[in-house]
Structure formats: structure tokens, C-alpha cells
Amino acid sequence: MKFSDVIEDYKACANNKIDVDGENFLAFLHVPKTAGTSLLAALKKEYPHNFHMSYDQIDEKLDEFINEQRSKKYDFFTGHFAIRHARKMWAADLKYSLITFIREPISRLISDYRYQKTELHPPHKEFIAKYPTFESWVLDVPPNIQLKKLMGFIDNVDEGYYKLLTQYAFIGVTELYDLSVNVLGGITGKNFTSTRKKLNVTEKLSINEINPSEKLIEKLNEIHYIDIQIYNRIYSHFARIANDYIGI
């Protein structure tokens, strides 16, 4: 199943569910600060035979997973992996359905910076010393970082949009979290409604308070133009998905 199919006809996709049967497994590529932590607990509950990638042992753990998965051991794969790891699994002839969540790009950057300045982020002291202000950090972030995490380098809106829709089985939207979770449940045949309470929400503190100027926001809109355009396109399609979902 491709997300382009879900956009085109959610009813048909809900009746022809993503099948996780040992041959095919679900892989959740988590972009930071997109509500992924909230969903992860429910995913692990519904897919008890899961493998979690530790952020500090990604490459070693990936080889371990590939070897173990040849015997169809797991039904769900997650953790701090990147698109290059997903491609390595595909090259190893593992079959999976790739899912993710995206968030309005500038809001996600603000949330990411706020999080990294708190004790929840282990190297927060080093981070604060290096990036004392939001501007000092955000202008050091690569352009279109959300899309880069999901697809690698893409320099064209249409290309990035097409590849996302055809290489991912599902793309949720953080700002439409409840609807996204219901749609994901529909195409997997699972119940993720226990995730209503958002987890890992960054506490508002004086140290991570951010008030970016209009000039900085305008600059960020230019730098992350592709990210923003693709996000807007995917967000707009959820209106059609919602109509199909309500009609079932």
C-alpha cells in the first residue's frame, strides 16, 4: 500500500489493510517533535513482537535486526533510524510498510529547539553553550530538514512530494493527530485510540522560551520552502480522507 492510494480512496484502503504477517513488517520512521512518542506506546502494544533501535547503536543494531528478521521474528521496527537505514533493509530484501508523521516545519523547529534546551535532552548543557539563542541554532539547521530526514536530499517540491506519497504507506499530520491516528488504525486494522494523551511534551520554561522575530520567520520560510509546500499539500488531502473516514 502507498499513501497516494490512501489519499485517493481511503475506503478502499481501509478494506484492504496493511498486512503484517511475518513476511511484511511495519517500520515507523520518527521525525523528532512530531508526536511520535505519543503514538509509539500504542504501536508497541498492538505489535508486541517489535525491535527498537537505540540512538547510540544504530548501525550495529540494524545489522542485528536484519539478521534476525530473516527468520520473520518481528512485526514492528522503530527507533532513531534514518531513511538510509530503511533503504539498507530494502536492499537486504526485507519487506516492510514505512509510516511516519510530519509537522508544520517552522513549529517543529521551534519545538525541537525548546526540547534540546531541557534536561530531557542529555547533552543539553553542551547544546545551550553552543546555541544560546534560537536564531544561532536554527540558521545552522540544513534546509528542508524534515524532508531530508524522510527522503534524503531533495531539491524539488514535486519530486519530494511524489516520492513521499509512493514510498510511505502512511503519513500522519501532527496538527491532525486524532484523525491521523484513526486513519492509521483503519489501514492497519489496529486500535490506536489509547494515544489521546500526548507524551513527551516539552515543559515551558524560562530557559527555552522563544519569541522569533517576523524577519527570522520570513527567512525560515524561504530556507524550508520545500518542506512547507509538501506539508501543506499533505495536510490539504486530509480533508478528503476525513470525508471518506466519516462515511465508512
ZAMARGU-4260 file (C-alpha; in steps of 0.2 Angstrom, whole numbers, plus 5000, padded with zeros to 4 digits):
<rodrens>
0) 5000/5000/5000 | 5006/5018/4996 | 5000/5034/5004 | 4995/5040/4987 | 4982/5026/4987
5) 4975/5031/5005 | 4973/5049/4998 | 4964/5043/4983 | 4952/5031/4991 | 4953/5029/5010
10) 4938/5017/5010 | 4946/5005/4998 | 4962/5005/5009 | 4953/5003/5025 | 4945/4987/5017
15) 4962/4981/5010 | 4973/4984/5026 | 4992/4984/5028 | 4995/4966/5032 | 5009/4962/5045
20) 5011/4943/5044 | 5029/4939/5047 | 5033/4942/5029 | 5029/4961/5030 | 5033/4972/5045
25) 5028/4989/5050 | 5043/5002/5051 | 5040/5019/5060 | 5052/5032/5055 | 5051/5045/5069
30) 5055/5063/5065 | 5058/5072/5082 | 5044/5083/5089 | 5030/5076/5078 | 5020/5067/5092
35) 5029/5051/5088 | 5032/5047/5106 | 5013/5048/5109 | 5010/5035/5096 | 5024/5024/5099
40) 5017/5016/5115 | 5001/5011/5106 | 5011/5004/5091 | 5021/4993/5103 | 5005/4987/5111
45) 4997/4982/5095 | 5013/4975/5088 | 5021/4966/5103 | 5035/4957/5093 | 5044/4974/5090
50) 5063/4979/5088 | 5068/4996/5095 | 5084/5004/5088 | 5095/5013/5101 | 5100/5030/5095
55) 5118/5027/5100 | 5120/5010/5092 | 5110/5012/5076 | 5122/5004/5063 | 5126/4989/5074
60) 5108/4986/5079 | 5102/4987/5061 | 5114/4973/5056 | 5107/4963/5071 | 5089/4967/5066
65) 5092/4962/5048 | 5100/4945/5053 | 5086/4941/5065 | 5072/4947/5053 | 5077/4934/5040
70) 5068/4922/5051 | 5052/4934/5052 | 5055/4937/5070 | 5047/4955/5071 | 5031/4963/5066
75) 5036/4981/5070 | 5053/4991/5069 | 5056/5008/5076 | 5069/5019/5085 | 5080/5033/5079
80) 5084/5027/5062 | 5085/5036/5046 | 5080/5034/5028 | 5097/5027/5024 | 5093/5013/5036
85) 5076/5009/5029 | 5085/5008/5012 | 5098/4996/5018 | 5084/4985/5025 | 5075/4985/5007
90) 5092/4981/4999 | 5093/4966/5011 | 5076/4960/5003 | 5066/4964/5019 | 5048/4968/5016
95) 5041/4982/5026 | 5027/4996/5026 | 5035/5013/5030 | 5025/5025/5041 | 5029/5042/5048
100) 5021/5059/5055 | 5025/5076/5049 | 5023/5093/5057 | 5021/5111/5051 | 5040/5114/5048
105) 5043/5130/5057 | 5033/5125/5073 | 5043/5108/5073 | 5059/5118/5073 | 5054/5129/5087
110) 5048/5114/5097 | 5064/5104/5093 | 5075/5119/5100 | 5065/5121/5115 | 5066/5102/5119
115) 5085/5102/5117 | 5087/5116/5130 | 5079/5105/5143 | 5086/5091/5154 | 5076/5079/5144
120) 5089/5081/5131 | 5105/5073/5139 | 5118/5084/5131 | 5108/5100/5134 | 5122/5109/5143
125) 5133/5107/5128 | 5119/5112/5117 | 5115/5128/5126 | 5133/5133/5126 | 5134/5131/5108
130) 5117/5138/5103 | 5112/5151/5116 | 5098/5158/5105 | 5086/5150/5094 | 5092/5160/5079
135) 5110/5154/5082 | 5104/5136/5081 | 5090/5137/5068 | 5101/5145/5055 | 5113/5131/5057
140) 5100/5118/5053 | 5101/5111/5035 | 5087/5117/5023 | 5071/5107/5022 | 5077/5096/5037
145) 5060/5087/5039 | 5060/5081/5021 | 5079/5077/5022 | 5075/5065/5037 | 5062/5057/5027
150) 5069/5055/5010 | 5087/5061/5010 | 5092/5076/4998 | 5078/5083/4988 | 5078/5100/4979
155) 5061/5100/4971 | 5044/5101/4978 | 5035/5089/4965 | 5049/5076/4967 | 5049/5076/4985
160) 5030/5075/4986 | 5029/5061/4974 | 5042/5051/4982 | 5034/5053/5000 | 5017/5048/4993
165) 5024/5032/4984 | 5037/5026/4996 | 5027/5028/5013 | 5012/5018/5017 | 5006/5031/5029
170) 5010/5049/5033 | 5001/5057/5048 | 5000/5075/5052 | 5004/5081/5070 | 4991/5095/5069
175) 4978/5082/5064 | 4984/5069/5076 | 4967/5061/5081 | 4961/5060/5063 | 4978/5053/5058
180) 4978/5040/5072 | 4961/5034/5066 | 4966/5033/5048 | 4981/5023/5053 | 4971/5012/5063
185) 4959/5010/5048 | 4973/5004/5036 | 4981/4993/5049 | 4966/4985/5057 | 4973/4991/5074
190) 4966/5002/5088 | 4977/5016/5092 | 4964/5027/5101 | 4973/5025/5118 | 4986/5038/5112
195) 4974/5053/5115 | 4986/5060/5129 | 5001/5067/5121 | 5018/5061/5128 | 5035/5069/5129
200) 5028/5087/5128 | 5041/5099/5132 | 5038/5109/5148 | 5038/5128/5145 | 5052/5136/5155
205) 5061/5152/5155 | 5076/5145/5148 | 5068/5138/5132 | 5056/5152/5129 | 5057/5158/5111
210) 5050/5173/5103 | 5057/5173/5085 | 5055/5189/5075 | 5045/5191/5060 | 5061/5194/5050
215) 5068/5177/5056 | 5052/5168/5052 | 5052/5175/5034 | 5069/5169/5032 | 5065/5152/5039
220) 5050/5151/5027 | 5062/5154/5012 | 5075/5141/5019 | 5062/5127/5022 | 5051/5132/5007
225) 5051/5114/5000 | 5046/5107/5017 | 5032/5119/5020 | 5025/5116/5002 | 5025/5097/5004
230) 5017/5099/5022 | 5003/5110/5015 | 4999/5098/5001 | 4998/5083/5013 | 4988/5092/5026
235) 4976/5098/5012 | 4972/5080/5007 | 4966/5075/5025 | 4950/5084/5021 | 4946/5071/5008
240) 4952/5057/5019 | 4941/5064/5033 | 4926/5063/5022 | 4929/5045/5017 | 4933/5041/5035
245) 4917/5048/5042 | 4907/5040/5028 | 4913/5022/5032
</rodrens>
